[in-house]
């Protein structure tokens, strides 16, 4: 029975914890479902399995494949559908990337693991700013509007008002429940136009709620 621990393995795990912690901090700061501890453990776990595969006999490919499969299940667990939108795709992609970084550290490519971490943080931090800039120019969002009555005249009035707000809209879903009409729209327009539409909805007595 061998209780010896190689320093290169300990260093690989340390690099993995640092890299996972850096990415996890960003996720925790944004209050995502997979936060600081989760990303660290995913990164560290991938490193440990990769180190173990290096000490086995012809098991590298099988263990690596199982890591990818297992991470796929974890990633699927953070994806959920809300109405007609899908959330959690970025978090799932971060989990996948963190596992890849952990495997990179596990095979001894520490500089590459750190470089991939920096690139990942750049994508998460800087690209979000670009997305914010794009949203100011032209914004698309999903909105659910509930009318006090199911009368079609109210629906026509609502859509006439929305057209006057200089936004384009597409009705995705219409349901009736307890005498009320619920409508799901995809709204596209400039930021000031969508804000004007929100004020218009607040001012309409026929609108029971909108989110």
DABEL-V815862 format. One record per backbone hydrogen bond with DSSP energy under -1.0 kcal/mol. CO is the residue of the C=O (numbers start at 0). NH is the residue of the N-H. If there is no record, write none. Layout:
# DABEL-V815862
co = {CO;CO}
nh = {NH;NH}
This chain:
# DABEL-V815862
co = {5;6;7;8;9;10;11;12;13;14;15;16;17;18;19;20;21;22;23;24;25;26;27;34;35;36;37;38;39;40;41;42;43;44;45;46;47;48;49;58;59;60;61;62;63;64;65;66;67;68;69;70;71;72;74;79;81;84;86;87;88;89;90;91;92;93;94;95;96;97;98;99;100;101;102;103;104;107;108;109;110;111;112;113;114;115;116;117;118;119;120;121;125;126;127;128;129;130;131;132;133;135;138;140;142;143;144;145;145;150;151;152;153;154;155;156;157;158;159;162;167;169;172;174;176;179;180;181;182;183;183;184;185;186;187;188;189;190;191;192;193;194;195;196;197;198;205;208}
nh = {9;10;11;12;13;14;15;16;17;18;19;20;21;22;23;24;25;26;27;28;29;31;30;38;39;40;41;42;43;44;45;46;47;48;49;50;51;52;53;62;63;64;65;66;67;68;69;70;71;72;73;74;75;76;77;86;84;81;79;91;92;93;94;95;96;97;98;99;100;101;102;103;104;105;106;108;107;109;112;113;114;115;116;117;118;119;120;121;122;123;124;125;129;130;131;132;133;134;135;136;137;190;188;186;184;210;182;207;208;154;155;156;157;158;159;160;161;162;163;165;187;185;183;181;179;176;146;174;144;171;172;142;169;140;167;138;193;194;195;196;197;198;199;200;201;202;147;145}
